[in-house]
Amino acid sequence: RAEAAERGAAAAADRAAGEPLRFGLVGCGGRGMGDAHDAASYGRVVAVCDVDAGHVASAKKAFAGADGYSDFRKLVERKDLDAIVCGTVDHWHALVSMAAMKAGKDVYCEKPLTLTIDEGKRLVAVQKETGRILQTGTQQRSSIRFRLAVDLIRNGRIGKLQTAEVWLPAGLR
């Protein structure tokens, strides 16, 4: 725990006061790129990683000056990164997030954060051990419009809820 905290403190100390946060992106497909563009409004994406060389090339064009990697372990080893954006395929989320936190990085990870209860327990244990920030994306759940809808329903402002329809995985298919 102390070692991970020291790594995080070292990264923060390396960044001069007022210098933007430095992000690494693991998983440069559509959702990962969207998340990285959002993160870039809070800092700079300086490293990108994907097993698909075409995705890495596209991400390097989108984030000028970013270094490219095909192995996420090499990216998380970087001492100059403050946080990792994990936009990989679902079954890599837990592994990448745990490695990043163990390397002293904060993590924003897409959903689903884990695929099994055991993965969730292991991820929580690593977060507690390292003290890093771990946030998972829920897009609509934190949107102001969806928050308003939830508040209206919970407070009975639109009457008693009669029916809820759920579409999975997306749309009416």
Order of alpha helices (4+ residues) and beta strands (2+ residues): alpha-beta-alpha-beta-alpha-beta-alpha-beta-alpha-beta-alpha-beta-alpha
